[in-house]
Amino acid sequence: MSTKDGDMSLKLVKEKTLPLILSALKEDVDPGDVTSSALFDKDAVITACIVAKEDCILAGIDAARWVFNALDEKMNFLPLCQDGGAVKKGKRVLSVKGSMKGVLAGERTALNILGRLSGAATLTAKFVKAVKGTKAKIFDTRKTTPGMRDLEKYAVKLGGGHNHRMGLWDGILIKDNHLDILRGGCKGDKLKAINNAIAAARGKGYKNIEIEVNDISEFKEALESGADIIMLDNMDLDDIKKAVKIGKAASNPPALEVSGGVTLENVHGIAKTGIDRISIGCLTHSAPSIDFSLDIY
């Protein structure tokens, strides 16, 4: 991997990414690039560079390599920057030499992936910078592009963020819908449902149990019921401060997480309350893509 952090490479596995790349190429190229076929009777060897058209945190160099290699294994690919590095506008981030038709066929897919991932990494870095000096850590969510979760969560790591659950399979997170079902829709006692839900998960041997709460009364119930992580969902700043104060006074303080309505403008204020974690869906679901271009030399 072309990363600054060797451990990050574990988050981007070729075997998991290649099916996505093949699907994207089939979508864009299959059954063929008719423009290149119309203009060029013969193939030729060319050299091209991908250039950043705006400042960013780079993410997706190896994914771009795999795009071109999927079209032609003989492509000569040279990374000029590392994933996770800060790149200035106008910087060449990679070069590729090989089949002219292969380069042209892979151009858009490679640029799309680089742009999407670099956008997530860049936005994450802005949030991480905004909470600097506090103990709060920035986390992503499951609000990812279908099929691109591993790639997008990899990009979040490159931006200095942390991964929340990869999926439903790797962590307990009790949410409002679970509680509504447990209490029979809206008729039952939600506080009792909170207690019963945590007890049920604990009784089956699960650890690091997280639960979502919406107000201070629900927070107190989750705290008394022994939740390991309590997510304060869409709570205002005053209630967040109250929850932090109450949580710190507990004999076995849980980790506290804020989610919902977090922006670059308010994240520092949230972090200053003493919260442990801030989970932000926009890191992956609406990060602006970074603009890259492919230039022939």
KAKA-V405923 format. One record per residue. N is the residue number from 1. SS is DSSP state (hx for helix, st for strand, lp for the rest). PHI is phi in whole degrees, -180 to 180 (none if undefined). BURIAL is I if it has 9 or more other ideal C-beta (glycine too) atoms within 8 Angstrom, else O. Layout:
# KAKA-V405923
[[N & SS & PHI & BURIAL] [N & SS & PHI & BURIAL]]
This chain:
# KAKA-V405923
[[1 & lp & none & O] [2 & lp & -98 & O] [3 & st & -121 & I] [4 & lp & -79 & O] [5 & lp & -122 & O] [6 & hx & -59 & O] [7 & hx & -65 & O] [8 & hx & -62 & I] [9 & hx & -62 & I] [10 & hx & -66 & O] [11 & hx & -82 & I] [12 & lp & -122 & I] [13 & lp & -105 & O] [14 & hx & -58 & O] [15 & hx & -62 & O] [16 & hx & -87 & O] [17 & hx & -90 & I] [18 & hx & -58 & I] [19 & hx & -59 & O] [20 & hx & -64 & I] [21 & hx & -63 & I] [22 & hx & -63 & I] [23 & hx & -66 & I] [24 & hx & -66 & I] [25 & hx & -68 & I] [26 & hx & -63 & O] [27 & hx & -63 & O] [28 & hx & -95 & I] [29 & lp & -106 & I] [30 & lp & -62 & O] [31 & lp & -90 & O] [32 & lp & 157 & O] [33 & lp & -87 & I] [34 & hx & -69 & O] [35 & hx & -67 & O] [36 & hx & -64 & I] [37 & hx & -64 & O] [38 & hx & -73 & O] [39 & hx & -93 & O] [40 & lp & -123 & I] [41 & lp & -74 & O] [42 & lp & -122 & O] [43 & lp & -83 & O] [44 & lp & -153 & O] [45 & st & -91 & O] [46 & st & -131 & I] [47 & st & -119 & I] [48 & st & -135 & I] [49 & st & -125 & I] [50 & st & -100 & I] [51 & st & -120 & I] [52 & st & -76 & I] [53 & lp & -100 & I] [54 & lp & -159 & O] [55 & lp & -63 & O] [56 & st & -165 & I] [57 & st & -97 & I] [58 & lp & -77 & I] [59 & lp & -150 & I] [60 & lp & 113 & I] [61 & hx & -58 & I] [62 & hx & -68 & I] [63 & hx & -63 & I] [64 & hx & -64 & I] [65 & hx & -57 & I] [66 & hx & -67 & I] [67 & hx & -61 & I] [68 & hx & -69 & I] [69 & hx & -68 & I] [70 & hx & -66 & I] [71 & hx & -88 & I] [72 & lp & -159 & I] [73 & lp & -64 & O] [74 & lp & -88 & O] [75 & lp & -59 & I] [76 & st & -96 & O] [77 & st & -114 & I] [78 & st & -128 & O] [79 & st & -68 & I] [80 & lp & -108 & I] [81 & lp & -142 & I] [82 & lp & -101 & I] [83 & st & -58 & I] [84 & lp & 91 & I] [85 & lp & -86 & I] [86 & st & -79 & O] [87 & st & -118 & I] [88 & lp & -90 & O] [89 & lp & -54 & O] [90 & lp & 93 & O] [91 & lp & -78 & I] [92 & st & -78 & I] [93 & st & -102 & I] [94 & st & -162 & I] [95 & st & -128 & I] [96 & st & -139 & I] [97 & st & -128 & I] [98 & st & 163 & I] [99 & st & -52 & I] [100 & hx & -56 & I] [101 & hx & -67 & I] [102 & hx & -67 & I] [103 & hx & -62 & I] [104 & hx & -66 & I] [105 & hx & -71 & I] [106 & hx & -90 & I] [107 & hx & -53 & I] [108 & hx & -66 & O] [109 & hx & -64 & I] [110 & hx & -63 & I] [111 & hx & -66 & I] [112 & hx & -61 & I] [113 & hx & -69 & I] [114 & hx & -59 & I] [115 & hx & -65 & I] [116 & hx & -65 & I] [117 & hx & -71 & I] [118 & hx & -65 & I] [119 & hx & -64 & I] [120 & hx & -66 & I] [121 & hx & -64 & I] [122 & hx & -67 & I] [123 & hx & -66 & I] [124 & hx & -59 & I] [125 & hx & -60 & I] [126 & hx & -67 & I] [127 & hx & -67 & I] [128 & hx & -61 & I] [129 & hx & -64 & O] [130 & hx & -67 & I] [131 & lp & -102 & I] [132 & lp & -57 & O] [133 & lp & 95 & O] [134 & lp & -113 & I] [135 & lp & -90 & O] [136 & lp & -68 & I] [137 & st & -112 & I] [138 & st & -92 & I] [139 & st & -120 & I] [140 & lp & -89 & I] [141 & lp & -136 & I] [142 & lp & -90 & O] [143 & lp & -83 & O] [144 & lp & -115 & I] [145 & lp & -71 & I] [146 & lp & -51 & O] [147 & lp & 89 & O] [148 & lp & -115 & I] [149 & hx & -60 & I] [150 & hx & -60 & I] [151 & hx & -65 & I] [152 & hx & -70 & I] [153 & hx & -71 & I] [154 & hx & -61 & I] [155 & hx & -64 & I] [156 & hx & -60 & I] [157 & hx & -62 & I] [158 & hx & -63 & I] [159 & lp & -82 & I] [160 & lp & 96 & O] [161 & lp & -89 & I] [162 & st & -126 & I] [163 & lp & -90 & I] [164 & lp & -78 & I] [165 & lp & -58 & I] [166 & lp & -75 & O] [167 & lp & -168 & O] [168 & lp & -68 & O] [169 & lp & -89 & O] [170 & lp & -120 & O] [171 & lp & 178 & O] [172 & lp & -84 & O] [173 & st & -138 & I] [174 & st & -86 & I] [175 & lp & -115 & O] [176 & hx & -56 & O] [177 & hx & -63 & O] [178 & hx & -62 & I] [179 & hx & -68 & I] [180 & hx & -62 & I] [181 & hx & -67 & O] [182 & hx & -62 & I] [183 & lp & -99 & I] [184 & lp & 71 & O] [185 & lp & 81 & O] [186 & lp & -102 & O] [187 & lp & -90 & O] [188 & lp & -83 & I] [189 & lp & -86 & O] [190 & hx & -69 & I] [191 & hx & -64 & I] [192 & hx & -66 & I] [193 & hx & -63 & I] [194 & hx & -60 & I] [195 & hx & -62 & I] [196 & hx & -65 & I] [197 & hx & -65 & I] [198 & hx & -64 & I] [199 & hx & -64 & I] [200 & hx & -65 & O] [201 & hx & -66 & I] [202 & hx & -65 & I] [203 & hx & -64 & O] [204 & lp & -96 & O] [205 & lp & 89 & O] [206 & lp & -77 & O] [207 & lp & -118 & O] [208 & lp & 51 & O] [209 & lp & -78 & I] [210 & st & -112 & I] [211 & st & -138 & I] [212 & st & -93 & I] [213 & st & -129 & I] [214 & lp & -116 & O] [215 & lp & -153 & O] [216 & hx & -68 & I] [217 & hx & -64 & O] [218 & hx & -68 & I] [219 & hx & -61 & I] [220 & hx & -62 & I] [221 & hx & -66 & I] [222 & hx & -63 & I] [223 & hx & -64 & I] [224 & hx & -67 & O] [225 & lp & -84 & I] [226 & lp & 90 & O] [227 & lp & -63 & I] [228 & lp & -83 & I] [229 & st & -134 & I] [230 & st & -118 & I] [231 & st & -94 & I] [232 & st & -90 & I] [233 & st & -94 & I] [234 & lp & 55 & O] [235 & lp & -90 & I] [236 & lp & -76 & O] [237 & hx & -63 & O] [238 & hx & -64 & O] [239 & hx & -70 & I] [240 & hx & -61 & I] [241 & hx & -61 & I] [242 & hx & -62 & I] [243 & hx & -64 & I] [244 & hx & -62 & I] [245 & hx & -64 & O] [246 & hx & -66 & I] [247 & hx & -63 & I] [248 & hx & -64 & O] [249 & hx & -81 & O] [250 & lp & -70 & I] [251 & lp & -67 & O] [252 & lp & -132 & O] [253 & lp & -61 & O] [254 & lp & -82 & I] [255 & st & -74 & I] [256 & st & -113 & I] [257 & st & -126 & I] [258 & st & -107 & I] [259 & st & -146 & I] [260 & lp & 97 & O] [261 & lp & 71 & O] [262 & lp & -87 & I] [263 & lp & -131 & O] [264 & lp & -64 & O] [265 & lp & -76 & O] [266 & lp & -109 & I] [267 & hx & -66 & I] [268 & hx & -66 & I] [269 & hx & -62 & O] [270 & hx & -65 & I] [271 & hx & -62 & I] [272 & lp & -67 & O] [273 & lp & -69 & I] [274 & lp & 101 & O] [275 & lp & -65 & I] [276 & lp & -88 & O] [277 & st & -138 & I] [278 & st & -132 & I] [279 & st & -101 & I] [280 & lp & -135 & I] [281 & lp & -68 & I] [282 & hx & -68 & I] [283 & hx & -56 & I] [284 & hx & -116 & I] [285 & hx & -87 & I] [286 & lp & -148 & O] [287 & lp & -67 & I] [288 & lp & -64 & O] [289 & lp & -68 & I] [290 & lp & -86 & I] [291 & lp & -86 & O] [292 & st & -123 & I] [293 & st & -131 & O] [294 & st & -110 & I] [295 & st & -114 & O] [296 & st & -88 & O] [297 & lp & -121 & O]]
